[in-house]
Amino acid sequence: MNAPLASPPSVKTTCPYCGVGCGVKATPDGRGGALVEGDHDHPANLGRLCSKGAALGETLGLETRLLHPLVRGADGVLARASWDTALDRIAGDLRDIIDRHGPQAVAFYLSGQLLTEDYYAANKLAKGFLGTANVDTNSRLCMSSSVAGHKRGFGSDTVPGSYEDLDRADLIVLTGSNTAWCHPVLFRRMEAARKARGTKLVVIDPRRTDTGAEADLFLPLAHGTDALLFSGLLVHLAQSPAFDATYVEAHTTGFAEALAAARAVAPDAETTARACGLAVEDVERFFALFTETQRTVTCYSQGVNQSAVGTDKVNAILNCHLATGRIGREGMGPFSLTGQPNAMGGREVGGLANQLAAHMGFSPTEVDRVRRFWGAPHMAEHEGLKAVDMFAAIGRGEIKALWVMGTNPAVSLPEADGVRTALEGLELFVLSENVQANDTAACRPHVMLPAAAWGEKDGTVTNSERRISRQRPFLPRPGEVRPDWWALKGVAQRLGFGDAFAWQGPADIFREHAALSGFENDGTRDFDISAFAGLTETAYEDITPVQWPLPAGGAEGTSRLFADGGYFTPDRRARFVVPKPVAAASAGGDFPLLLNTGRIRDQWHTMTRTGLAPRLGAHIPAPFVAVHPDDAAPLGLATGMLAEVSSAHGRAVLEVVVDSGQQRGTLFAPIHWSHANSSDGRVGALVHAVTDPVSGQPDAKATPAALAPYAAPFEGFVLARRPMALPEGVWWARAALEGGYGWRIAGRMGPQDWAQWVTAEGPADVAELSDTPSGLYRAAAFDADGRLDFAVFIGAAGQRVAWDALKGLLASEVSAADRRLVLSGRRAGANAACGPLVCACFGVPKDTILAAIREGAADAAAVGARLKAGTNCGSCLPEIRKLILEAKAPA
């Protein structure tokens, strides 16, 4: 009797999305995919995953992957090549460019998606051996103001607390953070604290997001005035019992100056409220809550960081915690919620142009220390260009060679159209990617290298609470895919630096990284993981999540810092910092509105991964712009219509969402859509390249913009089993569906035009319905097996038909009854329209939730008990509660 086949082992790894750093258990299915679930043993998430993490198994296919190196030949054609040919080309061109123009003509642009070991290798090669500090990262766009604020206040880039503080706080202040959507696993911890200990929640945000809808107190402050609000709070705290004079005297400097400056701009609650556009009673309540609640955590994210005054905002927050001694103790402290899975790991190894590895800077002493440790022959001695300045220098022709790894700057950087032009002018453009095509790959790279993807990567990442976790491979690397560190090592060897890059695997790099962190440290630098410097291969494989610092001889990580001072300034005292005076952001002239950009619940960055998961595209399938009703009405705009959003730098055409949660005079648009998944949805093209003068982080929250209706007399959708090129001039946005794709379309093409397109695209078996006078055209094309190949539904603007009922035909056989009904937009039996997806974790659509409410589910818990909706990551709970309130409201 044959023994039963053993189940494949589960592998513990870390989610590749946000900075929460959730633990994941992946069980390969033997067919190139895996079952993905939360790791109950990981302290960051305790088994929970958000909608994106829960859908990771849907993103593991090879259909979009880059599997072999590509090199552009003399004929301009990008063609498959061997790794030797690709690395020879890179090394030869780098050597030639440095010989002709010097090392400053070379730059690297990295990503918070890289593992720490990959990041370390890139920084060592560039800063130590090529001699260029032009090494920056897309983390510059999301958390560099926090880095700068920490360094000014603490002397080091140290997050003082841990996630456990969210469980134990009595007041949580969220400023500039839609945590319910962007860090939902942490928001569930906050909700649990509210239920268990009555924790109060204050949300400070110009937009009333789903996070704001859950708050005990919501403060819709004017754009850019966060520092003013916290300056007013500092004044209030200084004359209250919450002021900790003992801590301030023993562990800080600069308090008197900071208080005097705060009094000059925000002497009382009334002045503060007026400057911030808030109600006086709300400001007074916030001040009282903060004053009376010792266990207070202030969490901040992109709304603080992505600002022309982001660093000052961070320091205004730190000032309030320093003044009350609420730092480094259980349930209290300032907390930066990081955007990317390894943004902090990149900071640890010098991933920013103004850093060296191991949290060192460019002082002569630090440069010399790193030079000696690396044995570096061409050590960079001065800071390099930060991201926005780097791409401006590329555009001017000052930087000739650029190596981009794991990011999509042609979409994500401000003034993205200019970035595209700059990339196309490089003498050497190297792109390390795991996808064949994205907007950056369309900018004519000379070499494309197939990088390992999540599930194949082997190394470490560090989350927002300083916790180092392993990202372990559970799938074999396909084709000729290699890790990024391996490609960097290959170039270093070809340039004659092989001895310094003689790593055999990621454990070698991690040991070196750990040893550098302890080199000549003696407690003078915050980042120290030298306890790992002698790690065996087995011990590296078995690392359990741990918070740094962990110096040599230590056995456990450090959960909190600074409760007893010990800052990393020369005198070991924290610094109070005076924010510069600032007024609320404003717009006018040709661009009378302020454009705010950000993330949505179920998508990530430029959707190269999340765009593959059908359930993640079902909540919001098209790029949109949120508009206040008072701004929409004069333009004749209503929800579902299209509008052109323009700035001095670019344009986008987006679906309108009329939202009373927007402030008048402001817009909000998500960052995720690119030219790969929409015709006109690239919002980065609009964003101005204004940066914080200290951190260099772009201001993505307040670009002057204009709004106008977009003339599109026809609209509808296309469904298809396969990728299809839509006609030129048609507005479209694509979403992944089970068994294929769906395109929301609009434009001037009428029935006859679409009939011609269907004839050119479709097989012989096509069912059509056309009524030219009314603008109606519908077609369904079937393949030789009778399955739906594609369908086109077009009608006059404002008469859109939903694809909900028909999309299931892409993943199933078409019955005779279905075929008779298909042009009506319906399916036979129970497969009726179900509305947009609300709960992505469990695939629960709007209509199903409404039915449960009608049947007696009176609250979110009852809906969850019936349908499971809202019981995993909880990011859909605000929407469920809103549906319940709407259902209860009188007609």
RAMOKA-V51972 format. One record per backbone hydrogen bond with DSSP energy under -1.0 kcal/mol. CO is the residue of the C=O (numbers start at 0). NH is the residue of the N-H. E is the energy in kcal/mol with one decimal. If there is no record, write none. Layout:
{{CO NH E} {CO NH E}}
This chain:
{{10 25 -2.6} {12 23 -2.8} {16 340 -1.2} {17 20 -1.1} {18 463 -2.5} {21 14 -2.8} {22 38 -2.0} {23 12 -2.9} {24 36 -2.2} {25 10 -2.7} {26 34 -2.7} {32 28 -2.1} {34 26 -2.7} {36 24 -3.4} {38 41 -1.5} {38 46 -1.3} {41 45 -2.7} {44 47 -2.3} {49 53 -2.9} {50 54 -1.1} {52 55 -1.5} {54 57 -1.8} {55 58 -2.0} {61 64 -1.1} {63 435 -2.8} {66 479 -3.0} {68 80 -2.3} {69 447 -2.6} {70 78 -2.4} {72 75 -2.1} {76 72 -2.5} {78 70 -2.9} {81 85 -2.3} {82 86 -3.0} {83 87 -2.5} {84 88 -2.1} {85 89 -2.1} {86 90 -2.7} {87 91 -2.7} {88 92 -2.4} {89 93 -2.5} {90 94 -2.4} {91 95 -2.2} {92 96 -2.6} {93 97 -2.6} {94 98 -2.2} {95 99 -1.9} {96 100 -3.1} {97 101 -2.0} {101 104 -1.7} {102 105 -1.9} {104 399 -2.0} {104 400 -2.3} {106 402 -1.8} {107 135 -2.2} {108 404 -2.4} {109 137 -1.8} {110 113 -1.7} {111 341 -1.7} {114 118 -2.5} {115 119 -2.7} {116 120 -2.1} {117 121 -2.2} {118 122 -2.3} {119 123 -2.6} {120 124 -2.4} {121 125 -2.5} {122 126 -2.4} {123 127 -1.5} {124 128 -1.1} {124 129 -2.1} {125 130 -1.2} {125 131 -2.3} {126 379 -3.2} {127 377 -1.7} {132 134 -2.8} {133 107 -2.6} {135 109 -3.2} {136 139 -2.2} {137 140 -1.4} {138 141 -1.3} {138 142 -2.5} {142 146 -1.7} {143 147 -2.5} {144 148 -2.5} {145 149 -2.9} {146 150 -2.5} {147 151 -2.3} {148 152 -2.4} {149 153 -3.9} {150 154 -1.1} {152 574 -2.9} {153 567 -2.0} {155 157 -1.8} {159 560 -2.0} {161 164 -1.6} {162 165 -1.5} {163 167 -1.2} {169 199 -2.5} {170 296 -2.3} {171 201 -2.4} {172 298 -3.1} {173 203 -3.2} {174 300 -1.2} {175 302 -2.7} {176 178 -1.3} {177 180 -1.6} {177 181 -2.9} {178 182 -2.0} {182 186 -1.9} {183 187 -2.0} {184 188 -1.2} {185 189 -2.1} {186 190 -2.7} {187 191 -2.2} {188 192 -2.0} {189 193 -2.1} {190 194 -2.0} {191 195 -2.6} {192 196 -2.9} {192 198 -1.1} {193 197 -1.1} {199 171 -2.7} {200 215 -2.3} {200 216 -1.6} {201 173 -3.2} {202 218 -3.1} {203 175 -2.5} {206 208 -1.4} {208 212 -1.9} {210 213 -1.3} {211 214 -1.3} {216 202 -2.5} {218 204 -1.8} {218 220 -1.9} {221 224 -1.8} {222 584 -2.5} {224 228 -2.0} {225 229 -2.3} {226 230 -1.9} {227 231 -2.4} {228 232 -1.8} {229 233 -2.1} {230 234 -2.0} {231 235 -2.1} {232 236 -2.9} {233 237 -2.3} {236 239 -2.0} {239 242 -1.5} {243 247 -2.4} {244 248 -2.5} {245 249 -2.2} {246 250 -2.7} {247 251 -1.3} {250 573 -2.9} {252 575 -2.7} {253 257 -2.1} {254 258 -2.8} {255 259 -2.4} {256 260 -2.2} {257 261 -2.2} {258 262 -2.6} {259 263 -1.4} {261 265 -3.0} {267 271 -2.4} {268 272 -2.9} {269 273 -2.2} {270 274 -2.3} {271 275 -1.9} {272 277 -2.6} {275 221 -2.5} {278 282 -1.9} {279 283 -2.7} {280 284 -1.9} {281 285 -2.3} {282 286 -2.7} {283 287 -2.3} {284 288 -2.7} {285 289 -2.5} {286 290 -2.3} {287 291 -2.7} {288 292 -1.1} {293 295 -1.9} {294 169 -2.5} {294 170 -1.8} {295 332 -2.2} {296 172 -2.9} {297 334 -3.1} {298 174 -2.6} {299 336 -2.6} {300 303 -1.8} {300 304 -2.3} {301 305 -2.8} {304 306 -2.4} {306 309 -1.4} {308 312 -1.9} {309 313 -2.2} {310 314 -2.4} {311 315 -2.2} {312 316 -1.7} {313 317 -2.5} {314 318 -2.6} {315 319 -1.1} {316 320 -1.4} {317 321 -2.7} {318 322 -2.4} {320 325 -1.7} {322 243 -2.8} {324 326 -1.6} {328 331 -1.8} {332 297 -1.8} {334 299 -2.2} {337 18 -1.2} {341 345 -2.3} {342 346 -1.6} {343 347 -1.9} {344 348 -1.0} {345 350 -3.1} {346 349 -1.0} {347 357 -2.2} {351 354 -1.9} {352 383 -2.3} {359 355 -4.1} {362 366 -2.8} {363 367 -2.3} {364 368 -2.1} {365 369 -2.4} {366 370 -2.3} {367 371 -2.4} {368 372 -2.2} {369 373 -2.6} {370 374 -1.6} {370 375 -1.9} {385 389 -3.2} {386 390 -2.3} {387 391 -1.6} {388 392 -2.2} {389 393 -1.9} {390 394 -2.1} {391 395 -1.6} {392 397 -2.3} {393 396 -1.2} {399 426 -1.8} {399 427 -1.9} {400 106 -1.9} {401 429 -2.8} {402 108 -2.6} {403 431 -3.1} {407 410 -2.2} {407 411 -1.9} {408 412 -1.5} {414 417 -1.0} {414 418 -1.2} {415 419 -2.1} {416 420 -1.8} {417 421 -2.3} {418 422 -2.5} {419 423 -1.7} {421 424 -1.4} {422 425 -1.3} {427 401 -2.5} {428 445 -2.2} {428 446 -1.8} {429 403 -3.0} {430 448 -2.4} {431 405 -2.3} {432 450 -2.8} {433 65 -1.1} {437 441 -1.1} {439 442 -1.8} {445 71 -3.1} {446 430 -2.6} {447 69 -2.5} {448 432 -2.3} {449 481 -2.1} {452 455 -2.6} {452 456 -1.1} {454 473 -2.5} {454 474 -2.4} {458 470 -2.9} {459 115 -2.7} {460 468 -2.9} {462 465 -1.6} {465 547 -2.2} {466 462 -2.2} {467 545 -1.9} {468 460 -2.3} {470 458 -2.2} {477 480 -2.3} {481 451 -1.1} {482 486 -1.4} {483 487 -2.2} {484 488 -2.5} {485 489 -2.1} {486 490 -1.9} {487 491 -2.5} {488 492 -2.5} {489 493 -1.7} {490 494 -1.3} {491 496 -2.7} {492 495 -1.5} {497 500 -1.1} {504 508 -1.1} {505 509 -2.5} {506 510 -2.4} {507 511 -1.9} {508 512 -2.7} {509 513 -2.7} {510 514 -2.5} {511 515 -2.4} {512 516 -1.7} {513 517 -1.1} {517 520 -1.5} {520 523 -1.6} {527 549 -3.5} {528 531 -2.4} {529 532 -1.7} {531 534 -1.7} {535 539 -2.5} {536 540 -2.3} {537 541 -1.6} {539 542 -1.2} {545 467 -3.6} {546 557 -1.4} {549 530 -2.0} {550 553 -2.4} {561 564 -1.6} {568 571 -1.5} {571 566 -1.5} {573 252 -2.0} {587 590 -1.7} {590 587 -1.3} {592 704 -3.2} {593 666 -2.9} {594 702 -2.1} {595 668 -2.1} {597 670 -2.1} {603 606 -2.7} {606 610 -1.1} {608 611 -2.0} {609 612 -1.7} {612 616 -1.1} {617 836 -1.7} {622 654 -2.5} {624 656 -2.4} {625 667 -1.4} {626 658 -3.3} {627 630 -1.3} {627 631 -2.1} {628 632 -2.5} {631 636 -2.3} {632 635 -1.9} {637 640 -2.2} {640 655 -3.5} {641 709 -2.0} {642 653 -2.6} {643 707 -1.8} {644 651 -2.2} {645 705 -2.7} {649 646 -2.4} {651 644 -3.0} {653 642 -2.5} {654 624 -2.6} {655 639 -2.7} {656 626 -2.4} {658 661 -1.7} {660 207 -2.1} {662 665 -1.5} {664 593 -2.2} {666 595 -2.4} {667 625 -3.1} {668 597 -1.2} {676 733 -2.6} {679 652 -2.2} {682 685 -1.9} {682 686 -1.0} {683 415 -1.2} {686 414 -1.8} {689 698 -2.9} {691 695 -2.3} {696 691 -2.3} {697 699 -1.0} {699 596 -1.7} {702 594 -3.0} {704 592 -2.8} {705 645 -2.2} {707 643 -3.1} {712 796 -2.5} {713 746 -2.4} {714 794 -2.3} {715 744 -2.3} {716 792 -2.7} {717 742 -3.0} {718 790 -2.7} {719 740 -3.0} {726 729 -1.4} {730 745 -2.0} {731 678 -2.7} {732 743 -2.7} {734 741 -2.6} {736 739 -2.3} {739 736 -2.7} {740 719 -2.2} {741 734 -2.7} {742 717 -1.9} {743 732 -1.6} {744 715 -2.4} {745 730 -2.6} {746 713 -2.2} {749 753 -2.2} {750 754 -2.4} {751 755 -1.9} {752 756 -1.9} {753 757 -2.7} {754 758 -2.0} {755 759 -1.9} {756 760 -2.2} {757 761 -3.2} {763 765 -1.3} {764 781 -2.8} {766 779 -2.5} {768 777 -2.9} {770 775 -1.8} {775 770 -3.1} {776 793 -3.3} {777 768 -2.9} {778 791 -2.6} {779 766 -2.8} {780 788 -3.4} {780 789 -1.4} {782 785 -2.1} {786 782 -2.6} {788 720 -2.3} {789 780 -3.3} {790 718 -2.3} {791 778 -2.5} {792 716 -2.1} {793 776 -2.4} {794 714 -2.5} {795 798 -1.9} {802 806 -2.3} {805 808 -2.4} {806 809 -1.5} {814 818 -2.6} {815 819 -1.8} {816 820 -1.3} {817 821 -1.6} {820 823 -2.4} {820 825 -1.2} {821 824 -1.7} {829 831 -2.4} {833 846 -2.3} {835 845 -2.4} {838 843 -1.9} {843 837 -2.2} {843 838 -2.2} {844 848 -1.6} {845 849 -2.6} {846 850 -2.1} {847 851 -1.9} {848 852 -2.2} {849 853 -2.4} {850 854 -1.5} {851 856 -2.4} {852 855 -1.6} {855 857 -1.1} {858 862 -2.0} {859 863 -2.6} {860 864 -2.2} {861 865 -1.7} {862 866 -3.0} {863 867 -2.2} {867 870 -2.1} {873 876 -1.5} {875 879 -2.3} {876 880 -2.8} {877 881 -2.0} {878 882 -2.2} {879 883 -2.1} {880 884 -2.3} {881 885 -2.6} {882 886 -2.1} {883 887 -1.7} {884 888 -1.3}}
